[in-house]
């Protein structure tokens, strides 16, 4: 868990920027690619000539993120993509509460498993 002072910006942008900075501390900056097509994932991390990680960032103004039906559907699409391409799905939840920013990293497939058993989820 990482704490940052709060910075005002467009919705979601600050979370993506902080997660990119966090990823750049672990991987080479040229390996982190912003995905602007498809509406499912935010970043991919490429290493040694193949796709290693798919990264999704969720920014919330509360303690945790609980996906609705559309969010569950989005996570299912990403998990399916990762399974077919043999890569790992990382989900970062950026929480902004009382002007404090917290970044929490989850394994995306495990996070999705918590919510897939919900009954009567409407179709997205």
VOGU-3710 file (C-alpha; in Angstrom, 3 decimals, decimal comma):
1> xxxxxxxxxx> 0,000/0,000/0,000  1,393/3,381/-1,031  0,172/6,756/0,261  0,410/9,930/-1,852  -0,780/13,483/-1,188  -3,953/14,174/-3,163  -3,689/15,990/-6,488  -6,792/17,198/-8,338  -7,203/16,153/-11,971  -9,609/14,613/-14,474
11> xxxxxxxxxx> -11,504/11,549/-13,254  -9,331/8,443/-13,432  -6,275/10,172/-14,862  -4,463/10,630/-11,549  -4,872/6,932/-10,754  -3,484/5,874/-14,112  -0,549/8,270/-13,805  0,350/7,036/-10,303  0,109/3,401/-11,368  2,306/4,099/-14,409
21> xxxxxxxxxx> 4,905/5,693/-12,130  4,662/2,648/-9,834  5,125/0,277/-12,788  8,099/2,298/-14,067  9,821/1,723/-10,738  9,619/-2,035/-11,400  9,926/-2,291/-15,193  11,643/-0,317/-17,944  9,526/2,634/-19,075  9,668/1,537/-22,740
31> xxxxxxxxxx> 8,091/-1,797/-21,700  4,916/-0,133/-20,395  2,419/0,628/-23,150  -0,809/2,613/-22,714  -3,695/0,834/-24,425  -6,230/3,294/-25,822  -8,298/0,873/-27,905  -10,817/-1,687/-26,712  -11,980/-0,077/-23,489  -10,977/-3,052/-21,367
41> xxxxxxxxxx> -7,403/-2,610/-20,176  -5,253/0,420/-19,394  -1,648/-0,770/-19,792  0,279/-3,759/-21,041  3,799/-4,653/-19,959  5,992/-6,294/-22,586  9,213/-8,069/-21,740  11,615/-10,298/-23,652  9,499/-10,055/-26,777  6,215/-11,251/-25,283
51> xxxxxxxxxx> 3,269/-9,917/-23,311  3,875/-10,327/-19,561  1,179/-8,293/-17,784  -2,160/-6,697/-18,519  -2,901/-3,826/-16,125  -6,310/-2,343/-15,303  -6,646/0,719/-13,058  -9,795/1,607/-11,109  -9,947/4,952/-9,300  -12,504/5,311/-6,498
61> xxxxxxxxxx> -13,313/7,924/-3,879  -13,985/5,420/-1,110  -12,156/2,636/0,717  -12,639/-0,137/-1,869  -13,962/-0,887/-5,339  -16,880/-3,291/-5,709  -17,633/-3,921/-9,388  -21,146/-3,737/-10,763  -22,297/-6,030/-13,567  -20,471/-4,047/-16,240
71> xxxxxxxxxx> -17,250/-4,079/-14,188  -17,511/-7,862/-13,702  -18,031/-8,273/-17,445  -14,969/-6,115/-18,150  -12,832/-8,175/-15,750  -14,099/-11,398/-17,358  -13,015/-10,117/-20,787  -9,557/-9,240/-19,481  -9,153/-12,606/-17,708  -10,150/-14,394/-20,935
81> xxxxxxxxxx> -7,632/-12,331/-22,908  -4,899/-13,142/-20,385  -5,680/-16,854/-20,454  -5,530/-16,978/-24,243  -2,245/-15,018/-24,342  -0,518/-16,643/-21,326  -0,004/-13,430/-19,373  -0,836/-12,163/-15,872  -3,695/-9,762/-15,097  -2,894/-7,067/-12,504
91> xxxxxxxxxx> -5,686/-4,904/-11,074  -4,742/-1,681/-9,304  -7,382/0,048/-7,185  -6,482/3,673/-6,485  -8,458/4,919/-3,488  -8,767/8,656/-2,828  -10,211/9,281/0,645  -9,787/12,467/2,694  -7,131/13,789/0,283  -4,979/10,658/0,728
101> xxxxxxxxxx> -4,245/8,372/-2,207  -3,720/4,658/-1,662  -2,722/2,181/-4,376  -3,586/-1,475/-3,804  -2,447/-4,186/-6,233  -4,527/-7,342/-6,777  -4,259/-10,409/-8,932  -7,116/-9,697/-11,351  -8,357/-13,278/-11,698  -8,534/-13,753/-7,921
111> xxxxxxxxxx> -10,314/-10,421/-7,490  -12,865/-11,387/-10,146  -13,520/-14,743/-8,433  -14,878/-12,854/-5,403  -17,664/-11,319/-7,467  -18,435/-13,916/-10,138  -20,691/-15,878/-7,796  -23,108/-12,981/-7,343  -26,637/-14,098/-8,215  -28,784/-12,268/-10,738
121> xxxx> -26,151/-9,998/-12,232  -27,795/-8,144/-15,109  -26,194/-8,394/-18,502  -23,900/-5,458/-19,259
//
